[in-house]
Amino acid sequence: MRLGMRVVLGVCLLVLCAGKTARAQIGIQYSGLPRYELGAEFHALQLNGALTGGGIGPGLHFGYNYNQFLSFEAEVSGQSVASDRANTLIGLFGPRVGYTSRDAGIYVNLRPGFIHFPSNGDVIPPVAQHPTRFAFDTGVVVVRYFQNHTYLRFEAGRMFVDYGGGSYTNPMTGQVTHLGVPGGLSASFGIGAHW
């Protein structure tokens, strides 16, 4: 996992530096660029690995378009992934790289963050002991901006969750669950305001 964290931090740092360099070299000011985005969304997640299951839940999204090519965003959402009785909380923040115009944007995002699982009987003991885990979300984002300062946003990608090393054997059934860093499918649809 240490090597994985170094790679993630290295990629994020590279993206940030590239965006700053690109802005300095291009020097074009775009007057119609929507700078801020704030909206609500529905986030769907299908987990694999130590916890399997899926769910859809509400969330909040905030974005800042630094320039036409680099944006930063933060997202908080909750859904019933691990259990029908308790919500899983997800928080993500990071860069998205692509192109923004007055009418639309298309991006690739790289967002590290966390996922917090409920502490109940549906969660295996290694995860229940430390229910907040590192998560890394990657994907493609398409945003459509409208003249009345609203937007529609769609995202699809994969979320990787670090469950730790090793494996867990259920003492009742003998079933072995491998931990590690598996990826699961994620998608979201949102609506909001931009200015």
NUKOLVO-294554 format. One line per 8 residues: number of its first residue (from 1); their letters; for each residue y, z, x of N, C-alpha, C, O, CB. Coordinates in steps of 0.02 Angstrom, whole numbers, plus 50000, padded with zeros to 5 digits. Glycine has a CB too. Layout:
% residues N
NUM	A	Y:Z:X:Y:Z:X:Y:Z:X:Y:Z:X:Y:Z:X ~ ...
% end
This chain:
% residues 195
1	MRLGMRVV	49940:50000:50041:50000:50000:50000:50063:50000:50043:50114:49972:50023:50000:50060:49954 ~ 50060:50031:50102:50119:50031:50146:50140:49961:50165:50199:49945:50166:50107:50073:50209 ~ 50091:49918:50181:50106:49849:50198:50137:49814:50138:50184:49776:50145:50043:49812:50222 ~ 50110:49826:50077:50137:49796:50017:50209:49816:50003:50250:49774:49984:50094:49814:49958 ~ 50225:49879:50013:50293:49903:50003:50340:49870:50053:50396:49851:50036:50297:49980:50010 ~ 50318:49863:50115:50360:49830:50166:50374:49758:50147:50430:49734:50155:50326:49833:50235 ~ 50323:49723:50122:50332:49654:50102:50381:49649:50044:50426:49607:50045:50265:49622:50083 ~ 50373:49692:49994:50418:49692:49936:50490:49706:49958:50536:49670:49938:50395:49745:49884
9	LGVCLLVL	50500:49757:49999:50568:49773:50022:50596:49717:50065:50656:49702:50061:50567:49839:50062 ~ 50554:49686:50106:50577:49630:50147:50598:49571:50105:50650:49540:50120:50522:49609:50194 ~ 50560:49554:50053:50578:49498:50009:50643:49513:49973:50686:49470:49968:50521:49484:49959 ~ 50650:49574:49946:50712:49592:49911:50772:49588:49957:50825:49564:49937:50706:49663:49881 ~ 50765:49612:50018:50820:49610:50066:50838:49538:50084:50897:49521:50090:50801:49649:50130 ~ 50787:49496:50093:50798:49426:50108:50836:49391:50052:50882:49352:50064:50732:49390:50121 ~ 50816:49405:49989:50849:49375:49931:50922:49396:49928:50966:49355:49915:50813:49393:49867 ~ 50936:49460:49939:51004:49485:49937:51047:49453:49991:51104:49433:49978:51005:49561:49945
17	CAGKTARA	51021:49449:50052:51059:49419:50107:51070:49345:50096:51124:49319:50110:51022:49430:50174 ~ 51020:49309:50070:51026:49238:50057:51080:49224:50005:51118:49177:50011:50959:49208:50035 ~ 51082:49265:49953:51132:49257:49900:51202:49267:49926:51247:49229:49909:51119:49305:49844 ~ 51212:49317:49968:51279:49331:49997:51300:49274:50043:51357:49253:50042:51279:49398:50035 ~ 51253:49248:50084:51267:49193:50129:51283:49130:50090:51330:49093:50107:51208:49181:50176 ~ 51244:49116:50037:51256:49056:49997:51325:49058:49965:51359:49007:49962:51202:49050:49943 ~ 51345:49116:49940:51411:49121:49908:51466:49110:49959:51516:49078:49945:51419:49190:49874 ~ 51458:49138:50019:51508:49130:50072:51514:49057:50094:51569:49034:50108:51492:49175:50132
25	QIGIQYSG	51458:49021:50097:51459:48952:50120:51482:48904:50066:51517:48855:50081:51391:48931:50144 ~ 51464:48916:50004:51481:48869:49951:51555:48874:49933:51590:48823:49930:51438:48881:49889 ~ 51579:48935:49921:51649:48946:49908:51674:48916:49843:51735:48909:49834:51689:48919:49964 ~ 51630:48898:49797:51651:48869:49733:51658:48925:49681:51612:48965:49673:51600:48815:49709 ~ 51714:48928:49648:51723:48976:49595:51710:48943:49529:51737:48890:49515:51794:49006:49597 ~ 51668:48973:49488:51649:48945:49424:51679:48988:49369:51658:49045:49360:51571:48940:49417 ~ 51727:48962:49333:51765:49004:49287:51727:49021:49223:51742:49072:49191:51829:48969:49269 ~ 51678:48981:49202:51644:48993:49139:51581:49035:49145:51543:49039:49098:51627:48928:49108
33	LPRYELGA	51570:49066:49202:51509:49103:49214:51508:49169:49175:51553:49210:49183:51501:49117:49288 ~ 51457:49180:49133:51451:49245:49100:51434:49298:49153:51383:49290:49188:51397:49244:49043 ~ 51473:49350:49160:51463:49400:49213:51414:49454:49193:51369:49472:49232:51528:49431:49233 ~ 51421:49482:49133:51381:49539:49112:51338:49521:49051:51359:49483:49008:51425:49599:49096 ~ 51278:49550:49049:51233:49541:48992:51208:49610:48972:51190:49651:49014:51174:49493:49010 ~ 51208:49623:48907:51181:49686:48881:51146:49671:48815:51177:49643:48769:51237:49739:48871 ~ 51082:49689:48811:51046:49672:48750:50983:49713:48739:50963:49754:48780:51030:49601:48750 ~ 50953:49699:48682:50890:49730:48662:50835:49678:48669:50847:49618:48665:50893:49759:48589
41	EFHALQLN	50773:49703:48680:50718:49657:48689:50653:49687:48665:50647:49748:48656:50713:49635:48761 ~ 50604:49645:48656:50535:49666:48645:50496:49645:48707:50497:49587:48727:50505:49634:48580 ~ 50463:49694:48737:50426:49682:48800:50352:49691:48786:50331:49742:48759:50450:49731:48855 ~ 50312:49641:48805:50240:49643:48797:50208:49648:48866:50230:49616:48913:50213:49580:48759 ~ 50155:49689:48870:50121:49699:48934:50047:49706:48922:50025:49743:48878:50148:49762:48970 ~ 50007:49670:48961:49934:49675:48960:49911:49698:49029:49913:49659:49076:49900:49607:48940 ~ 49890:49761:49035:49871:49789:49099:49798:49774:49115:49756:49768:49071:49882:49864:49100 ~ 49783:49769:49180:49715:49763:49206:49705:49818:49258:49754:49848:49281:49702:49693:49236
49	GALTGGGI	49644:49831:49276:49630:49879:49329:49610:49946:49302:49570:49951:49255:49690:49887:49373 ~ 49638:50000:49332:49620:50068:49313:49633:50082:49239:49595:50118:49208:49658:50118:49355 ~ 49685:50054:49212:49699:50058:49140:49702:49988:49113:49739:49946:49139:49766:50097:49125 ~ 49664:49975:49061:49666:49910:49029:49691:49919:48958:49675:49969:48925:49597:49875:49031 ~ 49729:49873:48936:49755:49876:48869:49822:49842:48866:49851:49825:48918:49762:49949:48846 ~ 49846:49831:48807:49909:49797:48799:49950:49826:48742:49925:49864:48701:49898:49724:48787 ~ 50012:49808:48742:50056:49832:48690:50123:49796:48691:50140:49763:48740:50067:49906:48696 ~ 50160:49803:48637:50227:49776:48631:50273:49834:48612:50256:49875:48570:50230:49718:48578
57	GPGLHFGY	50331:49836:48644:50377:49889:48628:50449:49869:48640:50462:49817:48671:50362:49950:48669 ~ 50496:49909:48615:50567:49893:48622:50593:49911:48691:50564:49952:48727:50607:49930:48568 ~ 50648:49879:48708:50679:49894:48773:50752:49875:48774:50778:49845:48727:50643:49857:48828 ~ 50785:49894:48828:50855:49877:48841:50860:49839:48906:50823:49851:48953:50899:49941:48843 ~ 50906:49791:48907:50916:49748:48966:50989:49747:48985:51033:49741:48942:50889:49677:48954 ~ 51003:49752:49050:51071:49743:49076:51068:49695:49134:51025:49702:49177:51103:49811:49097 ~ 51113:49646:49135:51115:49598:49190:51185:49588:49215:51234:49594:49178:51086:49532:49168 ~ 51191:49573:49280:51255:49558:49312:51246:49494:49353:51206:49493:49400:51281:49617:49356
65	NYNQFLSF	51282:49442:49335:51280:49378:49371:51330:49381:49428:51390:49374:49417:51294:49318:49324 ~ 51306:49392:49488:51348:49397:49548:51383:49331:49562:51443:49330:49577:51307:49419:49609 ~ 51345:49277:49559:51372:49210:49564:51325:49164:49525:51283:49188:49487:51380:49187:49639 ~ 51332:49098:49532:51290:49052:49495:51217:49056:49513:51174:49035:49474:51314:48982:49505 ~ 51201:49083:49572:51133:49079:49598:51098:49147:49603:51037:49150:49609:51134:49047:49665 ~ 51135:49201:49602:51106:49268:49612:51130:49315:49558:51190:49320:49544:51124:49295:49682 ~ 51083:49350:49527:51098:49399:49476:51058:49462:49490:51007:49460:49525:51083:49372:49404 ~ 51081:49517:49462:51044:49580:49466:51033:49605:49395:51076:49596:49351:51083:49634:49509
73	EAEVSGQS	50975:49635:49383:50962:49658:49316:50921:49723:49318:50887:49739:49366:50925:49605:49276 ~ 50928:49760:49263:50891:49822:49253:50863:49820:49182:50895:49795:49136:50935:49885:49265 ~ 50803:49848:49174:50770:49848:49109:50731:49913:49101:50699:49937:49147:50723:49787:49102 ~ 50735:49941:49041:50695:50000:49023:50661:49983:48957:50693:49961:48910:50740:50065:49017 ~ 50595:49994:48954:50559:49980:48893:50502:50030:48885:50482:50063:48933:50532:49908:48892 ~ 50476:50035:48825:50421:50079:48811:50372:50045:48764:50392:50010:48718:50445:50145:48782 ~ 50308:50056:48776:50257:50029:48732:50194:50071:48736:50184:50109:48783:50243:49957:48749 ~ 50151:50063:48687:50088:50099:48685:50035:50058:48720:49996:50023:48687:50067:50115:48612
81	VASDRANT	50033:50062:48787:49985:50023:48826:49921:50063:48836:49866:50037:48825:50015:50004:48894 ~ 49927:50126:48857:49868:50165:48875:49838:50201:48815:49780:50221:48818:49886:50215:48928 ~ 49875:50210:48763:49850:50249:48706:49886:50229:48643:49943:50205:48645:49858:50325:48719 ~ 49855:50240:48587:49888:50227:48523:49935:50284:48504:49976:50276:48459:49837:50218:48468 ~ 49931:50340:48538:49969:50398:48518:50031:50412:48561:50075:50449:48540:49926:50458:48519 ~ 50035:50383:48620:50091:50400:48664:50118:50337:48698:50079:50291:48713:50070:50452:48717 ~ 50182:50335:48710:50214:50277:48741:50211:50279:48816:50214:50332:48847:50285:50271:48718 ~ 50207:50220:48844:50213:50209:48916:50284:50187:48929:50310:50143:48894:50160:50157:48943
89	LIGLFGPR	50317:50218:48978:50387:50202:48994:50389:50159:49057:50355:50175:49106:50429:50267:49004 ~ 50428:50106:49055:50435:50060:49111:50508:50053:49128:50550:50042:49084:50403:49991:49095 ~ 50525:50058:49192:50593:50046:49217:50590:49998:49275:50554:50010:49323:50626:50112:49238 ~ 50628:49944:49272:50628:49892:49324:50700:49875:49342:50745:49877:49299:50590:49828:49300 ~ 50712:49859:49405:50778:49839:49427:50771:49796:49489:50729:49810:49532:50823:49902:49441 ~ 50812:49744:49494:50809:49701:49552:50844:49635:49542:50877:49625:49491:50737:49689:49570 ~ 50836:49590:49591:50871:49525:49588:50833:49473:49548:50772:49477:49539:50882:49499:49658 ~ 50870:49425:49524:50841:49364:49497:50880:49307:49529:50942:49309:49534:50844:49361:49417
97	VGYTSRDA	50845:49256:49550:50874:49200:49588:50862:49137:49548:50807:49124:49524:50843:49195:49660 ~ 50914:49096:49541:50907:49034:49504:50974:49002:49494:51014:48998:49541:50875:49047:49436 ~ 50988:48977:49434:51050:48943:49420:51078:48966:49353:51041:48969:49304:51040:48867:49421 ~ 51142:48982:49352:51176:49003:49291:51233:48953:49277:51272:48937:49321:51204:49075:49298 ~ 51236:48930:49215:51293:48889:49193:51324:48922:49133:51305:48977:49114:51270:48815:49176 ~ 51374:48889:49103:51406:48917:49044:51357:48922:48985:51364:48967:48943:51465:48874:49024 ~ 51308:48877:48983:51265:48872:48924:51195:48901:48934:51163:48920:48885:51259:48801:48905 ~ 51171:48903:48996:51101:48924:49007:51091:48947:49078:51133:48936:49122:51053:48868:48990
105	GIYVNLRP	51034:48979:49089:51014:48999:49156:50939:48998:49161:50904:49012:49112:51041:49069:49172 ~ 50914:48981:49220:50843:48983:49233:50834:49017:49301:50867:49000:49350:50810:48912:49233 ~ 50788:49066:49304:50783:49109:49362:50710:49126:49378:50665:49117:49337:50823:49173:49351 ~ 50700:49150:49439:50640:49184:49460:50661:49255:49475:50710:49266:49510:50605:49149:49524 ~ 50625:49305:49448:50646:49373:49461:50594:49411:49502:50534:49396:49499:50659:49410:49395 ~ 50618:49460:49540:50578:49504:49582:50604:49574:49570:50655:49593:49599:50582:49484:49659 ~ 50570:49613:49529:50597:49678:49510:50548:49735:49525:50496:49741:49492:50615:49678:49436 ~ 50565:49776:49574:50525:49837:49583:50547:49889:49532:50600:49884:49503:50533:49864:49656
113	GFIHFPSN	50504:49939:49522:50521:49992:49475:50464:50041:49468:50428:50054:49516:50538:49962:49407 ~ 50457:50068:49408:50405:50118:49396:50375:50108:49327:50405:50077:49283:50434:50189:49404 ~ 50316:50136:49319:50284:50140:49254:50257:50211:49247:50225:50237:49292:50226:50087:49247 ~ 50271:50242:49190:50251:50312:49178:50202:50312:49119:50218:50292:49064:50313:50359:49163 ~ 50141:50336:49133:50088:50338:49083:50088:50405:49047:50108:50455:49077:50020:50324:49115 ~ 50065:50406:48985:50060:50470:48949:50004:50513:48980:49955:50486:49006:50046:50458:48874 ~ 50011:50578:48977:49960:50624:49002:49917:50647:48944:49930:50699:48914:49993:50685:49039 ~ 49865:50607:48930:49819:50627:48877:49749:50606:48896:49739:50581:48951:49839:50595:48808
121	GDVIPPVA	49700:50614:48853:49631:50602:48869:49613:50529:48881:49560:50516:48909:49590:50627:48814 ~ 49656:50482:48862:49641:50411:48872:49656:50387:48943:49636:50332:48962:49680:50369:48823 ~ 49690:50428:48982:49709:50409:49050:49660:50442:49098:49648:50502:49093:49783:50430:49065 ~ 49633:50403:49145:49584:50431:49192:49618:50482:49237:49677:50476:49251:49551:50375:49234 ~ 49581:50532:49261:49610:50588:49300:49653:50567:49360:49706:50598:49370:49556:50632:49324 ~ 49634:50517:49402:49679:50500:49459:49748:50477:49436:49797:50490:49471:49647:50446:49501 ~ 49752:50444:49379:49817:50421:49354:49852:50478:49318:49913:50485:49323:49808:50360:49306 ~ 49814:50519:49281:49844:50575:49244:49875:50627:49292:49924:50659:49275:49791:50609:49200
129	QHPTRFAF	49846:50635:49352:49873:50682:49401:49942:50661:49424:49986:50703:49432:49827:50687:49462 ~ 49952:50597:49434:50017:50569:49454:50033:50512:49406:50021:50454:49422:50015:50543:49530 ~ 50060:50527:49347:50068:50477:49295:50123:50426:49308:50125:50374:49274:50081:50510:49230 ~ 50169:50438:49354:50221:50390:49369:50200:50349:49430:50188:50377:49484:50290:50425:49382 ~ 50195:50283:49421:50169:50239:49473:50219:50184:49489:50260:50165:49447:50103:50208:49450 ~ 50215:50159:49551:50257:50102:49572:50234:50039:49535:50174:50027:49529:50253:50093:49649 ~ 50282:50000:49511:50268:49937:49478:50313:49883:49509:50369:49897:49530:50279:49941:49401 ~ 50287:49822:49511:50326:49766:49537:50316:49707:49489:50260:49684:49478:50304:49746:49610
137	DTGVVVVR	50371:49684:49459:50369:49631:49409:50397:49567:49439:50450:49566:49469:50409:49651:49347 ~ 50360:49513:49430:50382:49446:49451:50378:49401:49391:50337:49411:49346:50339:49419:49511 ~ 50420:49350:49389:50416:49305:49332:50470:49253:49330:50511:49247:49377:50418:49344:49269 ~ 50471:49215:49277:50520:49163:49264:50560:49184:49203:50532:49207:49153:50486:49093:49254 ~ 50626:49178:49208:50671:49197:49153:50713:49137:49132:50739:49100:49174:50718:49256:49176 ~ 50718:49126:49067:50761:49074:49039:50810:49108:48991:50789:49146:48947:50719:49018:49002 ~ 50874:49096:49000:50926:49125:48958:50968:49069:48928:50987:49022:48963:50971:49175:48999 ~ 50982:49075:48864:51026:49027:48830:51088:49065:48807:51084:49111:48766:50990:48993:48768
145	YFQNHTYL	51146:49045:48835:51210:49077:48818:51244:49037:48762:51243:48976:48762:51256:49081:48880 ~ 51274:49073:48715:51309:49041:48659:51384:49056:48663:51405:49104:48695:51280:49065:48591 ~ 51424:49014:48630:51497:49019:48632:51522:49084:48601:51576:49108:48619:51528:48960:48596 ~ 51485:49113:48555:51507:49175:48522:51488:49237:48562:51484:49292:48534:51478:49179:48452 ~ 51476:49229:48627:51462:49284:48674:51395:49319:48659:51388:49379:48673:51517:49335:48672 ~ 51347:49283:48632:51279:49309:48625:51232:49268:48669:51251:49214:48693:51257:49307:48550 ~ 51173:49294:48679:51123:49257:48718:51053:49271:48691:51041:49322:48660:51128:49275:48792 ~ 51008:49225:48704:50936:49233:48693:50903:49230:48762:50922:49191:48804:50907:49178:48644
153	RFEAGRMF	50853:49273:48772:50821:49278:48837:50746:49279:48829:50719:49315:48786:50845:49342:48875 ~ 50710:49240:48870:50637:49240:48869:50613:49247:48941:50640:49215:48987:50609:49176:48836 ~ 50563:49289:48951:50535:49300:49017:50459:49302:49013:50431:49329:48966:50563:49366:49048 ~ 50426:49273:49063:50353:49276:49068:50335:49284:49141:50365:49253:49185:50320:49212:49037 ~ 50284:49326:49155:50265:49336:49224:50206:49384:49231:50166:49391:49185:50323:49362:49263 ~ 50202:49416:49289:50149:49464:49304:50180:49528:49330:50228:49527:49368:50100:49435:49356 ~ 50151:49584:49309:50172:49649:49334:50113:49680:49373:50057:49682:49349:50194:49696:49275 ~ 50129:49702:49433:50079:49734:49476:50092:49809:49476:50149:49831:49485:50082:49705:49549
161	VDYGGGSY	50040:49849:49465:50045:49921:49462:50002:49951:49517:49943:49934:49524:50024:49949:49392 ~ 50031:49996:49557:49994:50030:49611:49962:50093:49584:49996:50143:49571:50042:50047:49671 ~ 49896:50091:49574:49859:50149:49550:49834:50193:49607:49803:50244:49595:49800:50127:49508 ~ 49847:50174:49669:49822:50212:49726:49758:50181:49753:49735:50130:49727:49810:50285:49707 ~ 49730:50211:49804:49670:50184:49836:49606:50214:49808:49607:50265:49773:49673:50193:49910 ~ 49551:50183:49825:49486:50210:49808:49463:50190:49738:49484:50140:49711:49487:50285:49813 ~ 49419:50232:49711:49391:50219:49645:49377:50285:49610:49378:50338:49642:49326:50176:49650 ~ 49363:50283:49545:49349:50342:49506:49284:50330:49467:49277:50278:49434:49408:50358:49458
169	TNPMTGQV	49238:50377:49470:49176:50373:49432:49179:50423:49375:49189:50482:49385:49115:50387:49478 ~ 49170:50399:49314:49170:50441:49255:49107:50484:49255:49052:50457:49255:49174:50399:49189 ~ 49114:50551:49256:49055:50594:49260:49010:50590:49198:48951:50605:49203:49076:50665:49270 ~ 49036:50570:49141:48997:50566:49080:48957:50501:49075:48898:50501:49057:49043:50572:49019 ~ 48989:50445:49092:48957:50380:49083:48933:50349:49148:48890:50305:49147:49005:50333:49049 ~ 48960:50372:49205:48942:50343:49269:48979:50278:49283:48966:50245:49334:48868:50330:49272 ~ 49025:50259:49240:49064:50197:49249:49112:50206:49308:49148:50255:49311:49102:50178:49185 ~ 49112:50157:49353:49157:50158:49411:49218:50117:49396:49213:50059:49374:49121:50131:49474
177	THLGVPGG	49277:50146:49407:49341:50111:49398:49375:50106:49466:49389:50156:49498:49387:50148:49347 ~ 49388:50044:49487:49422:50033:49550:49497:50038:49539:49523:50012:49490:49403:49964:49581 ~ 49531:50071:49584:49604:50080:49577:49639:50020:49608:49627:49964:49585:49628:50147:49611 ~ 49680:50028:49658:49712:49970:49690:49775:49949:49656:49808:49989:49622:49664:49913:49693 ~ 49793:49884:49664:49856:49857:49638:49841:49793:49599:49858:49739:49622:49906:49842:49696 ~ 49811:49798:49540:49798:49738:49500:49860:49714:49463:49907:49752:49452:49741:49751:49450 ~ 49859:49651:49446:49915:49623:49408:49897:49614:49335:49839:49601:49318:49936:49556:49438 ~ 49946:49621:49293:49938:49610:49221:49992:49564:49196:50044:49556:49228:49940:49677:49183
185	LSASFGIG	49981:49533:49139:50029:49486:49110:50085:49524:49076:50074:49575:49043:49995:49439:49061 ~ 50146:49499:49083:50203:49529:49048:50247:49473:49020:50252:49419:49048:50243:49575:49096 ~ 50280:49488:48965:50327:49441:48934:50377:49480:48894:50364:49536:48872:50289:49389:48889 ~ 50436:49451:48885:50486:49484:48843:50530:49431:48810:50539:49375:48834:50530:49532:48885 ~ 50557:49452:48753:50604:49411:48715:50661:49456:48695:50651:49510:48668:50570:49378:48652 ~ 50723:49434:48709:50780:49477:48695:50839:49440:48668:50844:49378:48673:50799:49514:48755 ~ 50885:49478:48639:50948:49452:48613:51002:49502:48633:50990:49563:48634:50946:49441:48535 ~ 51061:49478:48648:51113:49523:48669:51181:49489:48672:51190:49435:48646:51097:49553:48735
193	AHW	51228:49524:48705:51296:49499:48713:51311:49488:48786:51285:49523:48829:51347:49548:48682 ~ 51353:49438:48800:51376:49426:48868:51452:49418:48868:51482:49397:48819:51342:49361:48898 ~ 51481:49437:48923:51554:49430:48931:51573:49420:49003:51632:49414:49019:51590:49491:48903
% end
